[in-house]
Amino acid sequence: MRIVFFLFTIVLFSLTGCGVSSDLDGSAKMTNEVIAKEQNIISIKATYIGLMDPHSIEVIIDHKPIAIQINEEQFPLFEQLKTNEQIYIEYYYNEETTQNILTKVEISND
């Protein structure tokens, strides 16, 4: 229970670091995409556990649970996934917000 509370607290305080900027034409761009280009992208196979909230998922990597932040466009995909499905993900660690940020996901057919 303490872990869930701790993760919830981290997510709550770190959401202020996630922003959306709008162009004049009304299209939104995630500022995280720009940051991702400056970070080291990690590509790895993971076991999907589930949604923690509308902005984060939990996966198992190397027998360890890891919280990863997702965006609005990624959320519907994870709503449909079942626990213990194998996925390939790309993410990076944002040192400013101390969060793992998802940049890409593929469903494994293994």
TAPE-V151281 format. One record per residue. N is the residue number from 0. RES is the residue in one small letter. SS is DSSP state (H for helix, E for strand, C for the rest). Layout:
# TAPE-V151281
{{N,RES,SS} {N,RES,SS}}
This chain:
# TAPE-V151281
{{0,m,C} {1,r,H} {2,i,H} {3,v,H} {4,f,H} {5,f,H} {6,l,H} {7,f,H} {8,t,H} {9,i,H} {10,v,H} {11,l,H} {12,f,H} {13,s,H} {14,l,H} {15,t,H} {16,g,H} {17,c,C} {18,g,C} {19,v,E} {20,s,E} {21,s,E} {22,d,C} {23,l,C} {24,d,C} {25,g,C} {26,s,C} {27,a,E} {28,k,E} {29,m,E} {30,t,H} {31,n,H} {32,e,H} {33,v,H} {34,i,H} {35,a,H} {36,k,H} {37,e,H} {38,q,C} {39,n,C} {40,i,C} {41,i,E} {42,s,E} {43,i,E} {44,k,E} {45,a,E} {46,t,E} {47,y,E} {48,i,E} {49,g,E} {50,l,E} {51,m,E} {52,d,E} {53,p,C} {54,h,C} {55,s,E} {56,i,E} {57,e,E} {58,v,E} {59,i,E} {60,i,E} {61,d,C} {62,h,C} {63,k,E} {64,p,E} {65,i,E} {66,a,E} {67,i,E} {68,q,E} {69,i,C} {70,n,C} {71,e,H} {72,e,H} {73,q,H} {74,f,H} {75,p,H} {76,l,H} {77,f,H} {78,e,H} {79,q,H} {80,l,C} {81,k,C} {82,t,C} {83,n,C} {84,e,E} {85,q,E} {86,i,E} {87,y,E} {88,i,E} {89,e,E} {90,y,E} {91,y,E} {92,y,E} {93,n,E} {94,e,C} {95,e,C} {96,t,C} {97,t,C} {98,q,E} {99,n,E} {100,i,E} {101,l,E} {102,t,E} {103,k,E} {104,v,E} {105,e,E} {106,i,E} {107,s,C} {108,n,C} {109,d,C}}
